[in-house]
Amino acid sequence: MAEQARAEENKTRSLRSLGRLTPYVMRYRALVAGALMSLALAAITSLALPLAVRRMIDHGFTQSDGRFINSYFAMLMVMAIVLAAASALRYYFVITIGERIVADLRRDVFSHVTRLSPSFFDVNQSGEIVSRLTADTTQIKSAVGATASVALRNFILCIGAMGMMIVTSPKLSSLVIGAIPLIVFPLVAFGRSVRKRSRAAQDTLADASAFANETIAATRTVQAFNGEDAAATRYGTAVESAYEAARAAIRSRALLTGIAITLIFGSVVAVLWV
């Protein structure tokens, strides 16, 4: 019970931290509106393509008039162009928003750090602060940009696909919807493990970067006391720890990918078999 409560607290804290980015996002409403419009257009076009192909196969090849088939292929080409344009615009808007937010965030954090009391810098290493300004904000850019875009696109596709499935075959749709909890719950559990290991990898990398920055800044002092070998050994240990942490995160993510593919395609095969 205690571990579950701690996990729920960490999840709430993560969502609250992401919510702090809302003021930064709302500064660029035009970019957000463009991203949402292009995202919705790309999702709708992706959902319409299978319907057009099905209609062409069901009715097009039985028609004696070749103009029917020609018009359908022309329509499919137009839909492909629309999908390509919408996807390109979605990428442009989303990545631009991510870059803009990270630039603002870095500027605000740096401005805040320069106003902190000297006692703060006595406790915290300057190298770690610089690492947070660079590496951590890059992670935020990934979350705000590509990851959020893909998640929102998949959510829209999921809702639209479920509606189309229910209209096409309620019986098979009930099987698919019933299998969703069996797929989602294991993925959520493994996702928490991946997030925990990724955070540990980021922290160890920040420690290694902080030590490197401090050592390079004090190179004269290190050389004066013949501490080159000791510094190299300590940095090598820090880098190795960062590698092991990153390797653990990669191992968890690889396992999550394998389980996700197995569950998803297994459910598709089961529905096709039924």
C-alpha positions as CSV (number, residue, x, y, z in Angstrom):
1,M,0.0,0.0,0.0
2,A,2.8,2.4,0.8
3,E,4.6,1.8,-2.5
4,Q,1.3,2.3,-4.4
5,A,0.6,5.5,-2.6
6,R,4.2,6.7,-3.3
7,A,3.8,5.8,-7.0
8,E,0.5,7.8,-7.2
9,E,2.2,10.7,-5.5
10,N,5.1,10.6,-8.0
11,K,2.6,10.4,-10.9
12,T,0.7,13.4,-9.5
13,R,3.9,15.4,-9.1
14,S,5.0,14.6,-12.7
15,L,1.7,15.8,-14.0
16,R,1.9,18.9,-11.9
17,S,5.3,19.6,-13.2
18,L,4.1,19.4,-16.7
19,G,1.2,21.7,-15.9
20,R,3.7,24.4,-15.0
21,L,4.6,24.6,-18.7
22,T,1.1,25.8,-19.5
23,P,1.9,29.5,-19.3
24,Y,4.7,29.0,-21.7
25,V,2.5,27.1,-24.1
26,M,-0.3,29.8,-23.9
27,R,2.1,32.5,-25.1
28,Y,2.0,31.0,-28.6
29,R,-1.7,30.4,-29.2
30,A,-1.3,30.7,-33.0
31,L,1.3,28.0,-33.1
32,V,-0.8,25.8,-30.9
33,A,-3.9,26.3,-33.0
34,G,-1.9,25.5,-36.2
35,A,-0.6,22.3,-34.5
36,L,-4.0,21.2,-33.4
37,M,-5.6,21.9,-36.8
38,S,-2.9,20.1,-38.7
39,L,-3.0,17.2,-36.2
40,A,-6.7,16.8,-36.5
41,L,-6.5,17.0,-40.3
42,A,-3.8,14.3,-40.5
43,A,-5.7,12.0,-38.1
44,I,-9.0,12.4,-40.1
45,T,-7.2,11.7,-43.4
46,S,-5.5,8.7,-41.9
47,L,-8.9,7.3,-40.8
48,A,-10.5,8.1,-44.2
49,L,-7.9,6.3,-46.3
50,P,-8.9,2.7,-45.2
51,L,-12.6,3.5,-45.9
52,A,-11.8,4.8,-49.4
53,V,-9.6,1.8,-50.2
54,R,-12.4,-0.6,-48.9
55,R,-15.0,1.1,-51.0
56,M,-12.8,1.0,-54.1
57,I,-12.1,-2.7,-53.7
58,D,-15.7,-3.6,-52.9
59,H,-17.3,-1.6,-55.8
60,G,-14.6,-0.2,-58.1
61,F,-13.4,-3.4,-59.7
62,T,-16.9,-4.6,-60.5
63,Q,-17.7,-1.5,-62.5
64,S,-17.5,-1.7,-66.3
65,D,-16.8,2.0,-66.5
66,G,-13.1,2.6,-66.0
67,R,-13.7,6.2,-65.1
68,F,-15.0,5.1,-61.7
69,I,-11.7,3.5,-60.8
70,N,-9.8,6.5,-62.2
71,S,-11.7,8.9,-60.1
72,Y,-11.1,6.8,-57.0
73,F,-7.4,6.6,-57.6
74,A,-7.3,10.4,-58.1
75,M,-9.2,10.9,-54.8
76,L,-6.7,8.6,-53.1
77,M,-3.8,10.6,-54.5
78,V,-5.4,13.8,-53.2
79,M,-5.9,12.3,-49.8
80,A,-2.2,11.2,-49.7
81,I,-1.1,14.7,-50.6
82,V,-3.4,16.2,-47.9
83,L,-2.0,13.7,-45.3
84,A,1.6,14.6,-46.3
85,A,1.0,18.3,-46.1
86,A,-0.9,18.0,-42.7
87,S,1.9,15.8,-41.3
88,A,4.6,18.3,-42.4
89,L,2.7,21.2,-40.9
90,R,2.1,19.2,-37.7
91,Y,5.9,18.5,-37.4
92,Y,6.7,22.2,-38.1
93,F,4.3,23.6,-35.6
94,V,5.0,21.1,-32.8
95,I,8.8,21.2,-33.0
96,T,8.7,25.0,-33.2
97,I,6.6,25.2,-30.1
98,G,9.0,22.8,-28.3
99,E,12.1,24.9,-29.3
100,R,10.4,28.1,-28.4
101,I,9.3,26.9,-24.9
102,V,12.7,25.5,-24.1
103,A,14.4,28.7,-25.2
104,D,12.1,30.7,-22.9
105,L,12.6,28.2,-20.1
106,R,16.3,28.3,-20.3
107,R,16.3,32.1,-20.2
108,D,14.0,32.2,-17.2
109,V,15.9,29.6,-15.3
110,F,19.3,31.3,-16.0
111,S,17.8,34.6,-14.9
112,H,16.5,33.0,-11.7
113,V,19.8,31.2,-10.9
114,T,21.9,34.5,-11.3
115,R,19.7,36.0,-8.5
116,L,20.1,33.2,-6.0
117,S,22.2,33.8,-2.8
118,P,25.9,32.8,-2.7
119,S,25.0,30.0,-0.2
120,F,23.1,28.2,-3.0
121,F,26.3,27.9,-5.0
122,D,28.2,26.6,-1.9
123,V,25.9,23.6,-1.8
124,N,25.2,23.0,-5.5
125,Q,27.9,22.4,-8.2
126,S,27.9,24.9,-11.0
127,G,28.5,22.0,-13.5
128,E,25.3,20.3,-12.4
129,I,23.4,23.6,-12.8
130,V,24.7,24.0,-16.4
131,S,23.8,20.4,-17.1
132,R,20.3,21.0,-15.9
133,L,20.1,24.0,-18.2
134,T,21.1,22.0,-21.2
135,A,20.4,18.3,-20.9
136,D,17.2,18.5,-18.7
137,T,15.6,21.2,-20.9
138,T,16.3,19.0,-23.9
139,Q,14.2,16.3,-22.3
140,I,11.5,18.8,-21.8
141,K,11.7,19.8,-25.4
142,S,11.2,16.1,-26.4
143,A,8.2,15.8,-24.1
144,V,6.5,19.0,-25.2
145,G,7.4,18.5,-28.9
146,A,7.5,15.1,-30.6
147,T,6.2,12.9,-27.7
148,A,3.2,15.0,-26.9
149,S,2.3,15.3,-30.6
150,V,2.5,11.6,-31.2
151,A,0.5,10.9,-28.1
152,L,-2.3,13.3,-29.1
153,R,-2.3,12.0,-32.7
154,N,-2.6,8.4,-31.4
155,F,-5.4,9.4,-29.1
156,I,-7.4,10.9,-31.9
157,L,-6.8,7.9,-34.1
158,C,-7.8,5.6,-31.3
159,I,-11.1,7.4,-30.7
160,G,-11.9,7.6,-34.4
161,A,-10.9,4.0,-35.1
162,M,-13.1,2.8,-32.2
163,G,-16.0,4.7,-33.6
164,M,-15.5,3.2,-37.1
165,M,-15.1,-0.3,-35.7
166,I,-18.4,-0.1,-33.7
167,V,-20.2,1.1,-36.8
168,T,-18.6,-1.7,-39.0
169,S,-18.9,-4.6,-36.5
170,P,-20.2,-4.2,-33.0
171,K,-19.4,-7.8,-32.1
172,L,-15.7,-7.6,-33.0
173,S,-15.4,-4.2,-31.6
174,S,-16.6,-5.5,-28.2
175,L,-13.7,-8.0,-28.3
176,V,-11.2,-5.3,-29.1
177,I,-12.4,-2.9,-26.4
178,G,-12.5,-5.7,-23.9
179,A,-8.8,-6.5,-24.7
180,I,-7.7,-2.9,-24.2
181,P,-7.3,-3.2,-20.3
182,L,-5.3,-6.4,-20.8
183,I,-2.9,-4.4,-23.0
184,V,-2.9,-1.1,-21.2
185,F,-2.3,-2.2,-17.6
186,P,1.0,-4.1,-18.3
187,L,2.2,-1.2,-20.5
188,V,1.5,1.4,-17.7
189,A,3.4,-0.8,-15.2
190,F,6.4,-1.1,-17.4
191,G,6.2,2.6,-18.4
192,R,6.7,3.6,-14.7
193,S,9.8,1.4,-14.5
194,V,11.1,3.0,-17.7
195,R,10.4,6.5,-16.4
196,K,12.2,5.8,-13.1
197,R,15.3,4.3,-14.8
198,S,15.4,7.2,-17.3
199,R,15.3,9.7,-14.5
200,A,18.2,7.8,-12.8
201,A,20.2,7.9,-16.0
202,Q,19.6,11.7,-16.3
203,D,20.8,12.3,-12.8
204,T,24.0,10.2,-13.1
205,L,24.8,12.0,-16.4
206,A,24.3,15.4,-14.7
207,D,26.7,14.3,-11.9
208,A,29.4,13.3,-14.5
209,S,28.9,16.6,-16.4
210,A,29.1,18.6,-13.2
211,F,32.4,17.0,-12.1
212,A,33.9,17.5,-15.6
213,N,32.9,21.2,-15.6
214,E,34.3,21.7,-12.1
215,T,37.6,19.9,-13.0
216,I,38.1,21.8,-16.2
217,A,37.4,25.1,-14.5
218,A,40.1,24.3,-11.9
219,T,42.6,22.7,-14.2
220,R,45.5,24.7,-12.8
221,T,44.8,23.6,-9.3
222,V,44.4,20.0,-10.3
223,Q,47.7,20.0,-12.1
224,A,49.4,21.9,-9.3
225,F,48.6,19.0,-7.0
226,N,49.3,16.3,-9.6
227,G,45.6,15.2,-9.4
228,E,45.2,14.4,-13.1
229,D,45.1,10.7,-12.6
230,A,42.7,10.9,-9.7
231,A,40.4,13.3,-11.6
232,A,40.5,11.0,-14.7
233,T,39.7,8.0,-12.5
234,R,36.8,9.7,-10.8
235,Y,35.4,11.0,-14.0
236,G,35.7,7.5,-15.6
237,T,33.8,6.1,-12.7
238,A,31.1,8.7,-13.1
239,V,30.8,8.1,-16.8
240,E,30.6,4.3,-16.2
241,S,27.8,4.8,-13.7
242,A,26.0,7.0,-16.3
243,Y,26.5,4.2,-18.9
244,E,25.1,1.6,-16.5
245,A,22.1,3.7,-15.7
246,A,21.4,4.4,-19.4
247,R,21.8,0.7,-20.2
248,A,19.3,-0.2,-17.5
249,A,16.9,2.4,-19.0
250,I,17.5,1.1,-22.5
251,R,16.9,-2.5,-21.3
252,S,13.6,-1.5,-19.7
253,R,12.5,0.4,-22.8
254,A,13.4,-2.6,-25.1
255,L,11.4,-4.9,-22.9
256,L,8.5,-2.5,-23.0
257,T,8.7,-2.3,-26.8
258,G,8.7,-6.1,-27.1
259,I,5.8,-6.6,-24.7
260,A,3.8,-3.8,-26.4
261,I,4.2,-5.3,-29.9
262,T,3.4,-8.8,-28.7
263,L,0.2,-7.7,-26.9
264,I,-1.0,-5.4,-29.7
265,F,-0.4,-7.7,-32.6
266,G,-1.5,-10.7,-30.6
267,S,-4.9,-9.0,-30.0
268,V,-5.1,-8.1,-33.7
269,V,-4.5,-11.8,-34.7
270,A,-7.0,-13.0,-32.1
271,V,-9.7,-10.7,-33.4
272,L,-8.9,-11.7,-37.0
273,W,-9.1,-15.4,-36.0
274,V,-12.5,-14.9,-34.3
